[in-house]
Amino acid sequence: MGSSASPFADEPMTPTDPSGVGGKGGGAMSPSPEGAPGTALPDDPEDLTGAQKAATLLIALGVETASDVLEHLNDKELEKVSVEVARMRNAPSELVEEVLLEYRDVARAQDYVTKGGVEYAREVLNEALGNRRAEEVMMRVEAAMEVSAFHLLQTVETDQLTGFLRREHPQTAALILAHLNPRKAAEIISGLEEELQSEIMYRLATIGNTSPEMINDIEDVIRNQLGSVIGAETSVMGGIEQAAEILNTTSRSSEKNILDNLRDRSEELASDIKNLMFVFDDLTKIRADDLQKLLMEVDQEDLALGLKGASDGLQDKVMRNVSDRVAEALDEEIELLGRVRVSDVEEAQNRILEIAQELEEKDEIALSSASEEAVIE
């Protein structure tokens, strides 16, 4: 299923508890328990909704494989399929077989479309399935697959895409990066020249409403340069949240360069991005020795108040990185605080984060979550 929509996607459905869908283990996934309300499936697979077909497929795959598949669905798809898994009663084996065959054909068609375009997929399927069946499959693909020119970008090698964006206008590059997953976007940004890095990130962070005409023009550029895929309506992404997410996975040198250049253009924008890049609970991700350095600089009252609203994971990490005496005192102080205002907790957490950022700017600790750092031997 990958990053594209499920071939069985259809209209939104009412949310329900998706319990039992995402666990690991052997055997088939469990539909509605015996005696629980369920949905009797029609005998004809043509009468199934897209979500029912996807649920039937996942149940047939078994919990372990289905769990792996679910990790690739977006929230909307996961919600719809989870609803149907929870509602479903036992499906007839003939119906399951028909659904599996349909999925096989649609998945093949999606693969052919990505590799060679719609007409290539149609020709191959005509040879394999015959004209009537091939046309049925292609109608499903074109109507439900939601492949856009941007989908193709996920399959392009990073080096190739970096070279492609280097030649494009920064606004075009920003819109394209907004449609990539943050890690791939970060790899591309890190491979660009410093001046271009900050120019693209500025435009990405300040993206507003983009006209459908501009999106179509950019899709045309992608098709002409990188291949032929189906055009489809696509939502505009971007903004400071995505800029922060991308910078969180770039190297520290790229991150510093981009933020420095953004400050020259807009101190407020750079500050907003920086604030989103690292939140209080992210302190669980920093190295123990860096956390210890930070804790030495933090006021204990602020620490107790900040931890009052922190996750159990962060509280545990802090307690493991202070002496037994300090940990005991912190526990007592947190207990004595009783009920506190959320705004007071957030202010204390912000003061701690300001100290953390000051220490990082002095190169005394590292807050970056980038997977790869530059190393000097």
N, C-alpha and C positions, 0 to 999 in steps of 0.2 A: 504493500500500500504506500510506503515511502512517505514523502512530504506532500504528495498530491492528495486530493480528497478521495474518499472511498468510492469505488465504482458503483457502490450500492447506496450512495447518499441520496436523501430525499428531504421532504419538508421537516422543519423543527418539530420536536415532540416535547411533551410535558416532562420536567425533570422528575426523577425518582431516585430511590436509594440504589446505587449500583453495586451493592455489596456482593462479594463473591466473584466479581469479574476479573479483578486484577491480580489475584494471588498466584503463587507458583505451585507446581506439583504435577503429578501424573494424572492420567484419566481425563475423561471429558469434563467440560465446564458444566456447572449445575444450573439448570433453568429453575423456574419456580418450584419450591418444594411441594411434595405431595399434599394436597389439601389446600394449598395457598391459591389465591386468585391468579389465573393465568390466561393466556390468549391462545385459543385453538387455532392452529395454522390452517389456511386453505389447502386443498389438495393440489391446486394448480400453481406452480411457481410464479406464473405471470400475475397472480393476484397478490403476491407478497409485496410489501413495501421494501424500499431499499434497506432500511434499518433492520427489518426482519430477516432479509437475506444475509446481511452482515452478521447478525446475531447467530443465525443458523450455522454459518460458516465457522464462526469462532467456537461455538459449542462443539462442532465436529472436530476441530483441531485439537481440543484438549487444553487444559489449564495452562501448562507450561508454554506451549507455542502461542496460544492466544494472548497470554500476558506479554510476550515479546511483541506481538502485533499491536496491542493496545498502546504500547509506548510510542508508536509512530502516529497515533491519531491526535488531531487537535481536540480542544475541549468540547466543541460543538459535536463533532463526530462521536467522541467518547460518550457523551451524554445520551445521544440518540440510541447508540448500540447498547449501552448499559440498560436503558429502559426496556428494550426488547428482550435482552437476556433475562432480566428479572421477571418479565411477564410470561415468558415462553413455557409451553408444555412440551412434552416429547414430540419431536418431528418425525413423520414417516420416513423410512430409509430412502424411498424413491424420491421424496422431495429434497432430502439432503443431497442426494446424488445429483439432481438437476441443478441445485444451487452451486455445488462444487464445480460442475462442468461450466456453468455460466461464468463463475469467477475466473476459472482458468482461461476462458476465451477473452474476457474483458481485460485480464491482466496482461495477456499476450498482446492484445491490441494496444494497450497503453505503452508497452515496451516498444512496439513497432513505431508508434507515433513519435515517441521521444527520439528514436534513432533515425527515422527517415521522413517524418511528417505524415499527415493524414492520408494522402493518396497512396503512399508506400504501404501504410498499414492496411488500407482497403485492398490493395492488390494482393498482398501476402495472404490475407484472410480469405479472399475470394478463392485462391488456390487451395487453401487448407480446409475451408468449411463450406464452400459453395456460395453462390451469390446471395441467396435469400438469408442464410444464417449470418454471413459476413456483414450484410447491411444492417441486420438487427443488432449485432454487436457494436458496429460503428455508430449507430444511432445512440446507443447507450453511452458510449465513450464520449461522443461529441456533446451530449446533453448533460452528463453527470460528472465527468472526470475533472472538470474545472482546471484543465491544463492551460496555462498562459505562457507567453514568451518568458516570463520571469521563472517559471518552473524549470525551464531548460538550464538556467544559470546554476541550479543546485548540482547539476551533473558535469559542469565544466571544471577542468582542472584550475586550481587557484592561480598558478603562474599565467595560464592563458587568459584568465579573467582579469588579472592585474594588468597585463599588457593591453587588453581591450579597453579597460576603464581609463588607463593613462592617456589614451587618445581621445576620450570623450570629454564633453563639457562637464565641469564639476557638478552642475545641477543634475545632469543626467546620471553621473556616477553616484550622487547622493541618493537619488530615487532608486537606483538599482541596488545599492547596498542596503537600503531600507527593506528590501524584499528577501535578503539572504539571512540565514541564521547568524547570530552574533559572532560565533567563533570563526566562521568562514569570512565574514566581513572584516573581522579584526586581522586575520592573516593577510587579507588584501590591502587594508590600510597600512599595515606595517611594511609592505613591500613597495609603497609609493614614496615619492620624494617628499621631504618635510613640508615644503610650501603647499604642495597639493594635498597632503594629509589634512592640514588645518583648514584649507579652503573647502574640502569636501565635507569634513565633520561640521563646520559652521553651517553649511547649507542643509545637511541632514538634520541638525538640531533645530533649525528654524523652519523646517518644512511646514507649510500650512495646507490649505485645501488645494489640491492639484486637479486641474481640469481633465475630464476623460480624454479630450483631444491630445493633451500632452502625454498621458499614459499610453495612448495608442501610438503616438509618434515614437516613443521610446521602445515599445514592443516591436515596431517596424525595424528600428535600428538593431535590436537584438536578433531578430529573425534574419536580417540581411547579413549580419556578421557571424552569427553563431549557429544558425540552422533554422529549420522550419518546424514549428509546433502550432497547436491550435491556439487561436486568440480567444480570450475570455475576459469577462469583467473582473477587475482586480481591485482590492481595497488599497487605499493609500496609507502607507505606514511612515514611520519616522518620528521626529520629535526628540526632546531632550532625554526621555526615558531610554529610547533605543540607542541614542548617542552614548549615554552612560553605560549601557549594557555592552556595547561594542568596545568602548575604551577599557572596560573591566577585563577584557580578554586580550588586549594588545600588550606588547612588551612595555616595560616601565619607561624605556627611553622614548618610544613612540607616544605613550600616554603623556609624558611630561612636555614633549615638544608641542603636541596638539593643544594641550590646555594652556601652555604659555602663549601660543599664538592666538587662541580664542580670547584670552584675557585682554590682549591688545585691541581686539575688535569689540568685545563686550564683556566687561567684568562680571556683570550680572548673569549672563548666559554661562560663562565658565564656572561661576560659583554654583549655579543651579545644577549643572551637570556633575560637578565634583560632589555635591551633597547627595546626589542620587547614586553615585558610584559606590559609596560605602556607607552602610547603615549600621546601627549599634550591634545588632546580632551578628554582623559579619566579623566581629572580633573573634568569633569561634574559629575563623579560617586562618588567622595569622599564627606565626610560629610562637612556640611557648616562650622562647627567650625574648622575642619582641613584645609579647604581652606583659612579661615581667617588667621590662623597661617602662612600658606605659603605666603600669599600676603604681610604680614608684613615684610617678609625677602627678597622680590623680588624688584629689581630695577624697578622704574616706567617706565623708557624708554624701558627696556626689556619687561615689561608687555604690554605696548602699541604696541610694534612691534610684540610680540608673538600673541596678540589678533587680529592683522591685518589679520592673516591667519587662525584664529580659526573659529569654527562653531558658528552659531548664538546662539546655546544653551549654549556654554561655555561663550561667551561674556555676555549673559544675567545673567548667574549664578555669574560671577565675579562682575558685576555691582550691583547685589543684596546683595553682601557680602562686599561691601566697603561703606564708608559714601557718602552722596550725593555730597559733595564737591570733593572727590576723583573721584567719578564716572563722574562728569562733566568735571574734568580735563583730565581724561582718554579719554573721548569722543573727546575732543578738540585735544588732542595729536594724537589720531588715525586719525582724520580728516586731521590734518596738515602733516601727514606722506606722503600723496599722494601715488604715485607708488613706490613700494619697491621691491628689489630683493628677490626672494623666498629663496635663500641661507641665506640672512640676517634674514628673519623671522624664518627659521629653527634653526639658531644658537641661536637666542634669546629664542626660545621655549626650546631648549636643555639646556640652562643655567638655565631656570626656573625648568625644570625637574631634573637637577642635585641637585638643592637646595631641591626639594621635596624629592628626594631619600635620601639625607643627613639627613633631618628631620625624615624620616621614620626609618633610621638606628639608630637614637637616641631615637626611640619610642615616638617621639613628635606628629607625625601624622600617619595615616594609609592609604596606597595607595592600599592595597590588595582588590581584588574584590571577594574574596572567600565568599560563601554564609553563611558559618558557621565559627565562630571564637571561639577559646578556651577562656573560661571565668573563672576567679578565684574569688570566693565569699569571 
